[in-house]
Amino acid sequence: MATKTSGTTGMLGSYNSNSLPQREIIESSTSLMKNAMKNLNIRPGRCPVLIADFGSSHGSNSMHAMKTIISYIQEFKKTDQQFLSVHIDLPTNNWTSFFDTSNEQDKKIFFSLATGQSFYKQCLPPNCLTVGYSSGSIHWLSQKPCNITNHCISTFAKGAELQAFQKQARDDYRNFLENRSRELIQGGILILVMNCFNDEGITMTESVYHNLYKCAKSILSPNVELPNYTLPVYIRSYDECVDKELFHQNSFEVIHSNMSAVDFKFYEQLKNNEMELKEFSEKQTEFIRCATDSVLRGVLESTGKRSKEDIDQLSNKFWKLYKEHVQQNPDEFDIKCYQTYVVLKKL
Ligand SMILES: C[S@@+](CC[C@H](N)C(=O)[O-])C[C@H]1O[C@@H](n2cnc3c(N)ncnc32)[C@H](O)[C@@H]1O
């Protein structure tokens, strides 16, 4: 049975310490933003130029990305128009953290609004968005179409289970593009930075997923909870990210696309003796805990038989095991993350 992800991914923004790897991903798209803004057509007028981030989490990376885009528009379009930045994430996002960050901004130069809803739906009125951006978010599906046998992520799924995830990912991508196409003005730009696997089928984060599943096998009941521990995630191939048919159907012209691996740098710091093994294993664990703990908790809650204390305890035990494995096998955690970068222009 399909399970909605709202409520499961919502805790993703709870720990601000997850900013680091995500910030690396945003930084890796800076030159792309710059070139994309040269291609932008803005609509002159008295109203602010609307820009939006889809999957804004705790906000600090999101606001950084939006400010970068604004500075490039100002540089290349020589406009004195105001900007309004809209940040979209699930209702269950850590909005307290988001508003803490947004309230620290200088309101004379950066205006922002937030909306708590799925980006697979229409989020803005038609024909009003000038630039849309999303990074590290749309591999989270609107729902998991089925559970995966013998693993926790569709990267290792086979046969009908893999096909079900591929279909869900394509349907979600279609909905995402349809809605962005509706919202964007003619000549507007959509920049997408999407987790992907390379030509050999490698994501470079396999050790993370294997470790998650190993811990799940130690903690969860084998017949009910373990099969249910399936992340509502699909990591796409490059061709699935650069789906020309979907782009064409939604009136998008491809301005740019490429794939490259983003290095999270923790391993490099460990090898250069800039980080202790203890800190390395803590950072590796904190990052992935932030991204996936809510899925674990969802599974523990689903039987209705575990108390809150029990769930807290099991979650802590899970992440202790995860950290110990990283500490004992640091060389498995030289993690990079393949990304596909796409710039689309609305025709
Ligand atoms: C890994 S975080 C990336 C956040 C941000 N782009 C950054 O760089 O810090 C993914 C975000 O996507 C959000 N997300 C996942 N599915 C979503 C959906 N259907 N609609 C809106 N946001 C969603 C999650 O809540 C989370 O905040």
Ligand as a Chemical Component Dictionary entry (heavy atoms), coordinates in Angstrom:
data_LIG
# 
_chem_comp.id                   LIG 
_chem_comp.type                 NON-POLYMER 
_chem_comp.pdbx_formal_charge   0 
_chem_comp.three_letter_code    LIG 
# 
loop_
_chem_comp_atom.comp_id 
_chem_comp_atom.atom_id 
_chem_comp_atom.alt_atom_id 
_chem_comp_atom.type_symbol 
_chem_comp_atom.charge 
_chem_comp_atom.model_Cartn_x 
_chem_comp_atom.model_Cartn_y 
_chem_comp_atom.model_Cartn_z 
_chem_comp_atom.pdbx_ordinal 
LIG C1  C1  C 0  17.526 17.270 1.976  1  
LIG S1  S1  S 1  16.446 18.588 2.271  2  
LIG C2  C2  C 0  17.164 19.828 1.211  3  
LIG C3  C3  C 0  16.810 21.141 1.710  4  
LIG C4  C4  C 0  17.388 22.374 1.057  5  
LIG N1  N1  N 0  17.195 22.374 -0.371 6  
LIG C5  C5  C 0  18.809 22.602 1.446  7  
LIG O1  O1  O 0  19.643 22.631 0.559  8  
LIG O2  O2  O -1 19.105 22.765 2.620  9  
LIG C6  C6  C 0  14.958 18.148 1.370  10 
LIG C7  C7  C 0  13.765 19.014 1.706  11 
LIG O3  O3  O 0  12.709 18.707 0.803  12 
LIG C8  C8  C 0  11.492 18.737 1.544  13 
LIG N2  N2  N 0  10.471 17.965 0.834  14 
LIG C9  C9  C 0  10.438 16.627 0.611  15 
LIG N3  N3  N 0  9.321  16.314 -0.053 16 
LIG C10 C10 C 0  8.632  17.469 -0.261 17 
LIG C11 C11 C 0  7.401  17.783 -0.895 18 
LIG N4  N4  N 0  6.630  16.855 -1.469 19 
LIG N5  N5  N 0  7.009  19.087 -0.914 20 
LIG C12 C12 C 0  7.760  20.066 -0.332 21 
LIG N6  N6  N 0  8.950  19.816 0.273  22 
LIG C13 C13 C 0  9.378  18.532 0.316  23 
LIG C14 C14 C 0  11.867 18.131 2.876  24 
LIG O4  O4  O 0  10.913 18.433 3.873  25 
LIG C15 C15 C 0  13.237 18.770 3.111  26 
LIG O5  O5  O 0  13.135 19.963 3.819  27 
# 
loop_
_chem_comp_bond.comp_id 
_chem_comp_bond.atom_id_1 
_chem_comp_bond.atom_id_2 
_chem_comp_bond.value_order 
_chem_comp_bond.pdbx_ordinal 
LIG C1  S1  SING 1  
LIG S1  C2  SING 2  
LIG S1  C6  SING 3  
LIG C2  C3  SING 4  
LIG C3  C4  SING 5  
LIG C4  N1  SING 6  
LIG C4  C5  SING 7  
LIG C5  O1  DOUB 8  
LIG C5  O2  SING 9  
LIG C6  C7  SING 10 
LIG C7  O3  SING 11 
LIG C7  C15 SING 12 
LIG O3  C8  SING 13 
LIG C8  N2  SING 14 
LIG C8  C14 SING 15 
LIG N2  C9  SING 16 
LIG N2  C13 SING 17 
LIG C9  N3  DOUB 18 
LIG N3  C10 SING 19 
LIG C10 C11 SING 20 
LIG C10 C13 DOUB 21 
LIG C11 N4  SING 22 
LIG C11 N5  DOUB 23 
LIG N5  C12 SING 24 
LIG C12 N6  DOUB 25 
LIG N6  C13 SING 26 
LIG C14 O4  SING 27 
LIG C14 C15 SING 28 
LIG C15 O5  SING 29 
# 
